[in-house]
Amino acid sequence: MLRNGLEPWHLLVVLAVVVLLFGSKKLPEMARGLGKSMRILKAETKALREDEAPAADAAQGAAQATAAPQQPAADQARQAVTPTTVTKATETPRSATTA
């Protein structure tokens, strides 16, 4: 029964019904309103995607941080020590020498 779906004559019948219901004067106004609403919808979805991207990155980073396996404290301390932190740790702070 609905083998071909919408055929061209179906669209002509729908167009004729719309013209009869709303009249030819109202159709341009309706098209303008539809165009405005489509532009607003497009702008809002674009803004939503831009707002969603940084939040998704932050959520993904937080999820990775919590999903990381816990290392023993000695391993964490060994990884935290770098050559720059070693030299800074061996230097004496000025406040300690003057006090």
LINWO-V19923 format. One record per backbone hydrogen bond with DSSP energy under -1.0 kcal/mol. NH is the residue of the N-H (numbers start at 0). CO is the residue of the C=O. E is the energy in kcal/mol with one decimal. If there is no record, write none. Layout:
nh=NH co=CO e=E
nh=NH co=CO e=E
This chain:
nh=9 co=6 e=-1.0
nh=10 co=6 e=-1.4
nh=11 co=7 e=-1.7
nh=12 co=8 e=-1.9
nh=13 co=9 e=-2.3
nh=14 co=10 e=-2.4
nh=15 co=11 e=-2.3
nh=16 co=12 e=-2.2
nh=17 co=13 e=-2.2
nh=18 co=14 e=-2.3
nh=19 co=15 e=-2.2
nh=20 co=16 e=-2.3
nh=21 co=17 e=-2.6
nh=22 co=18 e=-1.9
nh=29 co=25 e=-2.4
nh=30 co=26 e=-2.4
nh=31 co=27 e=-2.3
nh=32 co=28 e=-2.3
nh=33 co=29 e=-2.4
nh=34 co=30 e=-2.4
nh=35 co=31 e=-2.6
nh=36 co=32 e=-2.3
nh=37 co=33 e=-2.1
nh=38 co=34 e=-2.1
nh=39 co=35 e=-2.5
nh=40 co=36 e=-2.4
nh=41 co=37 e=-2.3
nh=42 co=38 e=-2.4
nh=43 co=39 e=-2.5
nh=44 co=40 e=-2.4
nh=45 co=41 e=-2.0
nh=46 co=42 e=-2.2
nh=47 co=43 e=-2.4
nh=48 co=44 e=-2.2
nh=49 co=45 e=-2.1
nh=50 co=46 e=-2.2
nh=51 co=47 e=-2.1
nh=52 co=48 e=-1.8
nh=55 co=51 e=-2.5
nh=56 co=52 e=-2.2
nh=57 co=53 e=-2.3
nh=58 co=54 e=-2.4
nh=59 co=55 e=-2.4
nh=60 co=56 e=-2.3
nh=61 co=57 e=-2.3
nh=62 co=58 e=-2.3
nh=63 co=59 e=-2.2
nh=64 co=60 e=-2.0
nh=65 co=61 e=-2.0
nh=66 co=62 e=-1.8
nh=75 co=71 e=-2.0
nh=76 co=72 e=-2.3
nh=77 co=73 e=-2.2
nh=78 co=74 e=-2.1
nh=79 co=75 e=-1.7
nh=80 co=76 e=-1.3
nh=85 co=81 e=-2.0
nh=86 co=82 e=-1.9
nh=87 co=83 e=-1.7
nh=88 co=84 e=-1.9
nh=89 co=85 e=-1.6
nh=90 co=86 e=-1.1
nh=96 co=92 e=-1.2
nh=97 co=93 e=-1.8
